[in-house]
Amino acid sequence: MAKTKILCVADGGITKNLMEQMHELEKYDAEVTIIEDKDMYAMGPITDRMLLIEHGGVDAAPICQELLENCSDKDILVVHVASINKEIINACKNLKVAAVLRGGYENADIAALTEKNIKLINAPWRSANAVADFTVGMMIAENKNIARSHKLIFEGKWCKKYANQEYIHDMRTMTAGIVGFGYIGQRVAERLQGFGTKVIVYDPYIDKSKFAGTDVKFVELDELLASADFVSVHLRLSEKTQHFIGTDELAKMKETAYLINTARSGLVDTDALVNALKNKTIGGAAIDVYDEEPLPKDHPYLQLDNITLTSHLAGTSCDTMRNSVEIGVEDLKLYLTGKKMLNVRN
């Protein structure tokens, strides 16, 4: 019986050393080959590539020639940010599974894969813990002025009064509204409960019965916006969720509430948020993702005194890339032993 041929594409994020774990699959009659995407040699180019694909789709990114040259006889492709586009798919004669070792899978042409009955899997919770930790940190930083105080001290200023002075509260007295209750949203809720923060959730797509008997309270979006002190967005970006938080939604928030976005920039209408912050119709914001990265020097965010900004760091953790490979290996073990994979997306 012929071995299952697996081609893995390492890069500066999931390095060749990390990808070596895929050799575990050889215990299940697989043949594993690892190549490198030399263009994606570090996290800077990788972040730029992810942003390019997010805005322009899978065909906006250049093809990985090394992948194209080695994929024709492979049964399984495993990539991090290399694109599995129509050209790659059409070049494969035997492809049965495509694995994208990311939380998202924008760098795979899901329609083309589905048309050819090729299964797509990803690593949905690879950075969930890192992003959840970061999100709660952003809430505290904005509420307690941690980043602003740090910056002012370096400027030689000792500030004791801030724009939100009248509504700085203990976390245990506050309500956090989580919009989107997937892997990350659920972990944010778990962490906030440790502070005694009340958590309310809006997610029209989730099976609410799974949370029966827990402290999770599901509400409609308008109720969440009207009552939450933090509105934290954790949706996947799609045509339906583009600018999910815009002028109307911001107008429904409390004047003392903070908007937190550590997910995707497109979920929030940037112009509407700038206006809300300028006019103080909401209390503040903490933002890690932007329509253009790096953030331009003349961006209106930089003129505000009620926003905390970070440079797309939420998923950064030494554990994230390792998690990605572990999730992929476990799912492919299931496939190779004739069992149902856990993270199939089509």
C-alpha positions, -999 to 999 in steps of 0.1 A, spaced: 0 0 0 14 34 -10 23 58 18 3 90 23 25 118 10 25 150 32 42 182 22 48 208 49 58 244 43 78 260 71 85 297 75 98 323 99 68 318 122 64 280 122 100 272 117 115 241 102 124 229 137 88 233 149 75 216 118 97 186 124 69 174 148 50 164 117 74 135 113 53 119 141 28 111 114 52 87 98 41 62 125 9 61 105 23 51 71 29 86 60 59 102 42 66 137 54 86 163 34 94 197 48 103 227 26 106 264 35 89 295 23 120 318 21 99 349 15 82 345 48 114 345 68 103 365 99 71 378 116 72 412 99 67 398 64 43 372 78 21 399 94 22 419 62 12 389 42 -17 381 65 -30 417 62 -26 416 24 -48 384 22 -73 397 48 -80 428 26 -74 414 -9 -82 377 -6 -61 346 -13 -53 357 -49 -37 390 -37 -7 371 -24 23 359 -44 25 321 -48 52 301 -30 72 287 -59 88 260 -37 53 248 -28 42 248 -64 72 228 -76 68 201 -49 30 196 -45 19 176 -75 20 141 -60 11 150 -24 -20 138 -6 -18 164 22 -5 200 22 4 217 55 11 254 55 13 284 78 9 315 56 18 301 22 -12 304 0 -32 273 -11 -48 290 -41 -63 277 -74 -29 273 -90 -17 252 -62 -49 231 -60 -50 225 -97 -13 214 -97 -21 187 -71 -32 154 -86 -40 135 -54 -47 162 -28 -72 151 -1 -65 174 29 -52 210 31 -41 221 66 -36 258 74 -19 261 108 -35 294 117 -65 306 136 -80 318 103 -77 302 69 -79 331 46 -48 319 27 -67 289 14 -93 290 -14 -121 272 4 -144 273 -26 -119 257 -49 -110 231 -22 -147 223 -16 -153 219 -54 -127 192 -55 -138 176 -23 -106 184 -5 -110 188 32 -96 220 48 -85 220 84 -70 248 106 -57 254 141 -86 275 155 -75 280 191 -37 282 185 -36 318 198 -68 318 218 -51 318 252 -26 345 241 -53 368 227 -76 362 257 -48 372 281 -40 402 260 -76 413 257 -81 414 295 -48 433 298 -61 459 273 -93 463 293 -73 470 325 -47 492 307 -74 514 292 -95 516 324 -65 522 347 -45 543 323 -14 521 325 -1 527 291 -8 565 292 10 568 326 40 549 313 43 571 282 39 603 302 66 593 328 90 588 299 82 623 288 90 636 323 54 641 333 38 629 366 1 627 357 -26 618 383 -57 629 364 -69 614 331 -98 618 307 -117 589 323 -110 600 359 -147 600 368 -153 565 357 -123 544 367 -137 514 384 -127 481 400 -131 452 376 -154 435 400 -180 463 397 -179 463 358 -198 445 331 -180 431 301 -199 425 269 -184 398 246 -194 400 210 -186 366 195 -182 336 218 -158 312 201 -125 299 213 -112 334 223 -144 349 236 -150 319 259 -114 323 273 -119 360 279 -150 352 299 -132 327 320 -104 352 329 -129 380 337 -148 358 360 -117 355 381 -119 393 387 -156 391 396 -165 410 364 -201 404 352 -200 389 317 -227 391 291 -225 376 256 -239 382 221 -234 355 195 -263 346 172 -244 316 157 -234 296 188 -254 267 203 -264 283 236 -275 249 250 -238 240 254 -236 267 282 -267 257 301 -260 257 338 -230 281 335 -227 317 345 -228 328 308 -257 352 301 -267 356 264 -284 388 255 -293 407 223 -268 430 208 -287 462 217 -288 452 254 -252 443 254 -242 477 239 -264 496 263 -252 479 295 -216 469 291 -186 488 304 -164 470 280 -175 459 246 -150 434 233 -152 421 197 -143 385 189 -161 378 156 -145 363 124 -143 389 97 -166 383 67 -189 402 45 -216 399 72 -194 412 99 -175 440 81 -179 472 102 -201 452 126 -194 480 150 -202 513 133 -219 546 141 -252 532 151 -236 506 175 -213 531 191 -242 555 197 -259 527 217 -229 523 241 -226 540 274 -207 573 275 -183 557 299 -179 524 280 -147 512 264 -145 494 230 -118 467 228 -107 452 194 -80 426 194 -96 406 166 -98 422 131 -97 458 121 -125 454 96 -150 445 124 -150 482 135 -156 513 113 -125 533 121 -139 566 111 -170 561 133 -148 551 162 -126 581 158 -157 604 158 -171 587 189 -138 591 208 -133 627 197 -168 636 207 -166 616 240 -198 597 232 -180 566 245 -154 565 273 -124 551 254 -110 523 233 -81 498 232 -71 487 197 -45 462 185 -55 459 148 -56 485 121 -68 490 85 -33 499 76 -2 486 93 21 500 105 -2 527 117 5 559 97 21 588 116 -8 611 108 -35 586 119 -63 603 138 -60 578 166 -27 594 175 -45 627 183 -67 612 210 -63 610 248 -88 582 254 -73 553 234 -47 526 241 -28 514 211 -6 483 205 11 471 174 -9 439 165 6 420 194 -24 401 209 -15 367 194 22 370 201 34 342 224 62 317 222 35 290 226 13 300 197 33 285 169 40 253 189 2 250 195 -4 253 158 17 223 149 3 202 178 -33 209 167 -24 200 131 -6 168 141 -35 156 162 -61 162 135 -40 145 108 -34 115 131 -72 112 132 -74 113 94 -46 88 89 -63 64 113 -97 67 96 -113 89 122 -132 122 118 -110 153 120 -120 179 146 -113 212 128 -127 207 93 -139 239 77 -157 227 46 
